[in-house]
Amino acid sequence: MAESSKKALIVVDGQNDFCPGGSLAVSNGDEVVAPLNKLIKEFLDRGEPVYKTRDWHPPQTKHFQIYGGVWPVHCVQGTRGAEFHPDLNDDPRVTIISKGIDESADGYSGFDGTNLASLLREEGVGEVWVGGLATDYCVKHTVLDALKEGFEVSALADAMRAVNLNPEDGAKAVEEMRETGAEIVGDAAKAAGRG
C-alpha cells in the first residue's frame, strides 16, 4: 500500500498525430479528450497534480519505419502533429513531460528517460490515474512502469483507445495492466478499441 493517499492524473500523449487525421491516428482517438478534460479539471480543482506526457521525437529515430522501427513518422519535435489536441485542456498548472527524445529508444512510457517518478514523489503522490493514447503502447507502458515505481494505479478505460495493430492488442493490454496490479476503471471494451 502506498504511503500517501494523494493522487495525480497522467494524461498520455493526447497529441494530433494520434487523433483522426494524424500520421499515426488511433481509431476514435479524439474520444479521450472530453473525459480527460473533465478529470483534469477535477484534479486541478482539488489541488492535485496533473501531468501530460507527449511523444517528442527527433526527426531521426530508430522508432520510425524509415530508420528500422515499427511506426510511421509522428510527433516530431516542433511539428503540428506533436502538438496536443486543440480541445485538450491546456491549463498552465499542468506539467508537460516530454518523452521519446532519445533517438535510440522507443520511449513509450511516461517514465522512460524522464523525471516523472521523482516529480510524483516530490508531490507526495501515492496513486496515479492514467488515460490517453494509446491503450496498447504508451498507456500500457506508463501504467506498468508506474506500478514498478511503487504507485497504486487506476487505468481509465473510458479515457483511452488502442492502436490495435493486431485486433486483440487493446484487450491484451487491458488484461496485462489488470494482471500486473492496475485497477481498470470504466468500460474495458472502449479501452480495447471495441466499445
Number of C-alpha atoms within 10 A of each C-alpha: 9 11 11 14 13 16 23 24 24 28 31 28 30 29 26 24 26 27 24 15 11 17 16 18 19 22 16 16 25 23 17 23 22 14 16 25 17 11 19 25 15 13 16 16 10 9 13 16 22 24 21 23 26 26 28 23 25 18 14 14 21 17 24 18 12 13 13 10 13 12 15 13 21 25 27 20 18 12 12 15 23 22 19 21 19 11 11 18 18 15 11 7 11 17 16 16 20 22 23 25 20 17 15 11 15 21 24 21 24 30 22 20 14 17 13 20 17 12 14 20 13 9 14 15 21 19 23 24 23 29 33 33 29 30 34 26 19 24 30 26 21 26 32 21 18 23 18 12 13 14 25 22 27 21 28 25 24 22 29 34 30 30 22 21 9 7 13 14 18 28 20 15 22 24 15 16 24 17 10 12 15 24 17 20 16 14 15 21 15 20 30 27 25 15 10
